[in-house]
Amino acid sequence: GTWIGSTIGMVAADALAIVVGAVLGRHLPEKVIRYVAAAAFAVFAVLLLGEGVRAV
């Protein structure tokens, strides 16, 4: 039951991400998407580095 439930949940989440990505891809220029993705990556990198420094 757990395996089936988690698999269905992941498939549903992936399907939602694909649909949202396709819709945004039609309405936003690729350059904007690239910059937003790069900024999000940088923010998460800084947060993870900060978390690592606090753990030491």
N, C-alpha and C positions, 0 to 999 in steps of 0.2 A: 504494500500500500504506500509506504513512504517513497519508494523508488518511483512508482508510477505518478504519484502526486508531484514530486519534485520535477520529474521529466515534463509533465504537462505544464507546470508552472514556468519552467524555462522556455518551453516552446511558445507559450503565450507571451512571455516577456520579449522574446526575440521577435515574434511576429509584430508586436506593437512597435518595437524599435525600428523594424524594417519599414513599416507603414509610415511612421513619423518621419523617418529619414527620407523616404521617397517624396513625401509631401513637401518637406522643407527644401529638398533638392530641386524641386520644380519652381519654388518661389524665391529662393535666395541664390545670389551669385556664388559660384564655387569659391571665390576668393574670401568672401565673408565666412563661409563655413570653415575654411582652412584656418583663418585667423582665430576664430572662436575656439576651434579644437586645439590649436597651439596654446592659446591663453589658458584653457582649462587644464591642459597637460602641465603647464608651468605652475599653475596654482596648486595642483595636487602634488607636484614634485616638491614644492616649497613646504607644503603641509607635512608631507612624509619625512622630509629632512628635519623639520622642527620637532616632529614626534620622536625621531631617532636621537636627536641631541638631548631632548628632555629625559629619555630613558637611560642615558648614561650617567 
